[in-house]
Amino acid sequence: MKKIFIAMFAMAISLAASAQMVEVSFKPSDEDFINPERGFASQLGVRDKLDLETLHALREKKESMIWRQWDLRDFKNKDISKDFLEGVSRDFDIIREAGMKTAIRFSYCSRIGDSDAPLEVVLRHIEQLKPIIQANSDIIAVMHCGFIGAWGEMHSSTNGLTEPENMRAVVFALLDVLPKERCVEIRYPTAKAEIFDGRTTPITYEEAFSGKPYARVAHHNDCFLASPTDVGTYRTDIVAEKKFLNVDTKYTPMGGETCNPRNDYPILRRKTIGEMEMMHWSYLNSRYSLKIIDQWVRDGYYDEVSKRLGYRLQLEAGEFQKEAVPGSSYTFNIALSNKGFASPFNPRMVELILVEKTTGERYKALLPQDPRFWFPGEDIEFGYSIGLPDEMAYGEYKVFMNLPDPCERLYTRPEYSIRLANEDVSFTEEGYNDLGITLKVVDKPSDSHNSFLKFKRF
């Protein structure tokens, strides 16, 4: 796929040489703004109020997702009740109405030593939850394995659920419930090898985002920065496990929470930022541990963490054709960068949109780009020559880039579209990024286009 993009980029440069182009340099923004499926995310459990007022307040704090945790302690030996299931559905309805997404987790106990549920009960509960999860998979950013042990953190199980065959049964049941584009996060790096028959090599570039089970098992860390081992997150070989995560999390979501440091373990900017870069952190619980988060504020790098969690995409430069004729083609080249800790981890569309300034007539072209491969620290460049319709009206068309969620119910909602981090690129009420570029469609002789990409009116 990458070779195809390089070839098309070269072709666009060649075509640009014969067209009248305008070169643009874009200014980066230092603003901390909200973007979907990234950033700080409040953990909301059964004792927390979940209503529109609460979620709107969180959005005002620039949180685009929550971490919703449901407590199944009343159902350890029986089916989940109809009332409880209806409550889960209502929660999803509220999250959707608020324009947010969620990481989800189910657990049976919140104290080490308390019992979880037998495997057969867990699998039955997953089956009961299946219709609700599938109906709302578009607003599920990621699902924690959960179910196993205290807090659903995959330790301290009283029913042997941490045995490899039982972990495997739970994880694969969840993978079967979720669409292939969604991941299940597990608590310990070494657990992935236990689940997948001893494999210790990370996801490869060829496997990434393929929908295969191994590529869909991601990671969360619920004691980030609290001790040298992150309170047991790293179990055998810290260096090797971190090296594994460094690659595996490049292609999967990474989230979780900090917890109170053990034995006055130091909270340092170098370690915080370095490990977030290394493990490609996308989201973090904003409510725990405040001892660490408040220290970030006092030491002056909270804003850096907030802005860089997940992706932070900014345009660097571009070349754009100034004039075109109906039936010909429109050529452009773009360079952008990702200043975040991670790339987007769920599918995302990239569209170029033309809107006539006077009439509002609109055209769009879907670009063969996958932002999940827009990795931090790597050059991101692409260019295309896109066919214009023969019947396109003459006029001046503003040029926009749209990065919407591909799910049908979210596609037109601006809360679910990505905003670019540039001062000179405004974010419209439709969720488009206004590039500040104008294309003049004029009446003069021109060759017809032969591009496989074409603008369509919408």
N, C-alpha and C positions, 0 to 999 in steps of 0.2 A: 504493500500500500504506500509506504514512504517513497519508494522509487517512482511510483506513478505520480505522486504529488510533485516530486522534483522535476520530472519530465514536463508536467503541465505548467509548472512555474517557469521553466526555461522557454516553453512555447509562448507564454504570456509576455515574457520579456522581449522575445523576438517580434511579436505582434505590436508591442508597445513602441518599438523602434520606428515603426511606420505610421504611428498615430500621434496626434498632437496631445501631449500629456502635461499635467500639472503635478509638480512634486510638492509634497507636504511633510513637514515635521510636526509631530504632536507633542504637547506638553504633558508631562506626568502630573497627576494629582496627588496631594498629600492627605486628602480627606479620608476619614474612616466612615465608610457607608455600608449599608446592608446589601448583601447578595445571597442568592439561594444556596442551600446545602453547604454552608461554611460558617465559621465564626464561633463565638460563644453561644452556648445553648443551655438554657436553664433545665435542670432535672426537675420534673414534676411527678411526684408520686401520689399515692391515694390520699394523703393528708393535704395535698396542695389543690387549690381551687383551679379548675380548668374551665374558663369561660372566655368570651370574646374580649371582655374588658382586660383580663389578665394578659391575654396574648397580644392585644393591641399595645399594651404597655411594654411588653417585651420587644415588640417590633420597634417601638420608639427608642429602645436601648440598642437598636441595630442587631437584634437577634432574629434570624430568619428561620430557625428551627428550634425545636425543643427536644428534650430527652424524656419521653413518656414511659413511666414504669408502672405496671399493674401488679398488684399483690393478689396471688391466688391461694393464700394460706387457708381459706375456708373450703378449699376444694381438693385437698391432698388425697382424698380417698373416694372422690365422686366426681361426676360431671360438673362442668361449670354451669351455673344457673342461667336461665334465660334472661333474668334481670341484669346480671353482670355482663353478659354478652351484648345486650342492648346498650349498656353504659359504655362499653368499649366502642361501639359503633357511633354513639353520640360524641364521644371524644374526637373521633376522626372527623366527624362533621364540623365540629367547632374549629379544629386545626385547619381544615380546608377553607372554611369561610374566612378565617383570619389571614389566609394567604401564606401559611407556613408549611414546613415539612417537619418530620419527626424521626428520630432514632427511637426504636421501641424495644422494650424488654419486659418479660414476664418472670416472676419469681415467687417462691413459696415461703420464704422466711427471710428475716433481716437481722439474724443474730447467729453467730457460729455456735453450733450445738443443737440448734433447732432443726426439725426435720424438714426435708423436701418431700417429693412425691416419688413413688415407684415408677420405673420406666414405662410400664403399660399405661399408667395414668397420664404421664407427660405426653405420650404419643396420642392418646385419646383427646387430650386438651388441644394439642396442635391441630388435630382434625376438626375439632369444634370451632377453633379460631380461623380456620382456613378461609371460609367464605368472606369473613370480615377483612382479613389481611389482603386477600386478592382483590376485593372491591376497592381497597384504598391503597394499593401498592404504588400508585403514582405519587402519593404524598409521604410514603415511607422512604426516607433517605437511605436508611440501613437498618437491619435488625440485629440486635445482640442475640447470641445463642441463649442466654438466660436460662431459666428453668432449673439449672443445676446448682445446688448448694446455696449457701448464705448469699443474699442479695442477687442471686442468679449469676454469681461471679465464677462459677465452675470450680469451686473448692468447697471442702467441708460437707460433702454430700453424705447424708445418712442412709442413702439407698443405692450406693455403689454407682452413681451416675458419672463419676469421674473415671471409671474404667473405660479404656479406649473403645471397646465395642459399644458401650452405652452412649458415650459422647458422640461416636460416629452415627448412631441411630438417631439421636436428637438433631444433630447438625444436618444430616441428609434429609430428615423429615422437613426441616425448615427450608432447605434449598428447594425441595419439591413444591412447597407452598408458594414461595416467592417467584416472581418472573425471573428469567435468566439474566436480566440486566441488574438485579439487586444482589447485594452481598449479605452474608451472615458474619458478624464479628465474634471472635473468640477471645478469651481473657489472657491466655498464655501462649507465647510463641511456640514452645515445645509441644503444646497440645495439637498443633496442626500436623506434626509428624506422626503423632499417635493416632490421629483420625485417618491419615492417609498412608497407612501401611509403612511407616518409617521414612518417608521421603523427607529429606532435609534441605533440598535445594529450593530456592524461591521461585516464584512465578517468572517465566521468561517473557521476553517481548512478544514472541509469537503466540503465547498463551493469553496474554493480557486482554481482558474484556471479551474473551471468547465465549463466555457462558458455560464453560466447563467447570465442574465442581471445585477443583483445586483453585481456579482463578477467582472463585466467588467467596472464598473463606478469607475474611479480613481480620483485623485486630483492634482490640480496645485495651487501654491500660488504665486501671482504676486506682493506681497509686503512683502516678507520674511524679518524679522528682522528690520522692519522700525518703529514699535511702539508696545506697549503692545498687541494690537489686530491685528498686522500686517495690519494696516490701514483698519480695517473692515473685514478682512478675518474671524476672530472669532466674531460672531455676538451676541450670547446670554450668553454662559457660556464657558469662555476660557478653564478652566480646563477640563470640560467634552468633549469639542470639540477636544482638543488635545489628550485626552485619547482615543477617538473614532478613530482619525487618526493614533495613534500609532499602533493599531491593523489593521485597514483597509489598511494602506499603506504597511504592511508586505506582502500583497498578490497582490499589484497593483503598477504600476509605480507612482512615485512622482517627480514632477519637477516644474519649474517656474523660477522666478527671484526675486532678491532683488529690493528694490527701495530706494530713498533718505530718510534717517531717519527723522522722525518728532520730532520737539522740542528737538534737540540734543540727541535723544535716543541713549544710549551707544552701541557701537559695541564691544562685548566681546567674547573672544575665548570660554569660558565656555558655553555661550548661543548658539553660532554658532554651535559648534561641538555637544553639547548636543541635540539641536533641530534637527540637521541633522540625528543623530542616532535615535532619537525618531520617526521621521517622515519618516525614510528610504528614504532619498533623493537619486535619481538616476541621475538627470541632472539639470543643472542650466545655465541660460543665462550668457554668459561670457561678455556681453557688457553693462549690466545695473543691478544694479547701480554701476558704477565704484567708487563712494564714499565709498561704503562698501567693494568692492573687493580690491581696493587699500589699504584700511585699513588692510585687512587680510595680504597683502604683507608686509606692514610696521611692523605689529605685529608678523610676522614670522610663521603664520600657513596656509597661502595660499596653500603651497605644501601638507599639510595634507588633506585639503578639496579636492584638485585636485585628489589626489591618492585614496581617500575613497568614492567619489561620486559613487553611484551604488555599484557594487560588486568588490571585490578584492580577488580572489581565490588563495590560496597558498597550496602546498603540505607540509605536516608535516613529514610523515613517510610512509613506505610501506614494504611489504614482497612480494618477487617475486620468483617464481619457476625458478631454474637454468637450468634444463634440462627437455626435454619431448620427447616423441616418436610420430611419425605420428599416428593418430587414438586414441591417449590418450587425456589428457586434460592439460590445462595450468592454474595454480592457482595463484592468487595474492590477497593481501589485501592492502587497501589504507586508510590513514587518511589525511584529509585536513581541512582547515579553511577558513572562509570568513572574511577578515579584513575591508570590505567596510561598507557602511551605509545600503546597501540593497542587496537583492538577484537578479539574473537575472529575468526580469519580462515577457519576451516572451519565447516561446518554444526553447529548446536548446538540441541538441543531445550530448551523451557521448559515444565515441567509443574508443576501444583499438585497436591499429594497430601494426602489425608486419611487418617489412621490412627486407628481407634478405640482408646482408651487401654487398655481391658480385654481385648477380644477380638482386637485386632490386625487387624480387618477393614479392607481398604485400597481406596481409590478414587483415580483419577487423571484429570486433564483436561489435554490438550495445548493450550497457549495459542498463538495466532497471533502469536508474537513471533519475531524473528530477531536474536539477540545480535550478529551481525556488523555490525548497524547501531547498536549501542550504543557510540557514539563517545565518546572522552574529551572532557571539557569541554562536553558537550551534556546538556540535561535529558532524562532517561529516565523516562517516566511511562506507566503503563498501568493499566487497570481493566476488569474483566469481571464479568458476572453469569452464573454457570454452573449449569446444571440438575442437581439431585440426583435419583438414581433413586427411583422410587416405592417400591421394596422396601427402601430403606436402613434399617438398624436404628437405633433410638433410642440415644443415647449421646453421649459426649464424644469429639470427634475432634481430634487434633493436626494442625496445618497445616504443611506442608513445601513448600519450593520445590526442584525437582530440575532440574539443568542437565546432562543426560547427553549422551554422544556418541550420535548417531543410528545409528551402524553396529551391526548386529545382534550381533556378537561382543563389542562393547565396552559396549553399552547398560547392562548390569547391573553393570559393574565400577566400583567407586567411584574407582579411580585415574584414570578417564577422565571423571569428573564435576567440574564447577566448584564450588569452595568460595567462598562470599561472605565479604568482608573485614569482618566485624562481630564485636565482642566478645560480643554477646548472641545470636548465631546459631551454634549448635553444628553441627558436621558429623558426620553419623551414619555408622555402619559401612556402610550401604547407599549412601552418597554423597549423602544428602539434606541440605538446609539447613533446620534446625529453626527456624521463625520465632517460636517461643514463644507461639503463638496457639492458642486452643481454640475450636472450633465445637461448640455444643450442638445436636444434632438431637433435636427434641422433638415431642410429639403435641399439636397444636392447629390450629385452622382456619387455612388459608392459601390464597392463590391459587396455581395451578399455574404452572410456569415456561414461557417461550416462547423461551428462549435457544438459539442454534445450538450453543453449547458445552455439553457434558454430561460429568459424571463417570461413569467406568466402573470397575467392580470389577476388580481384578487380583490 
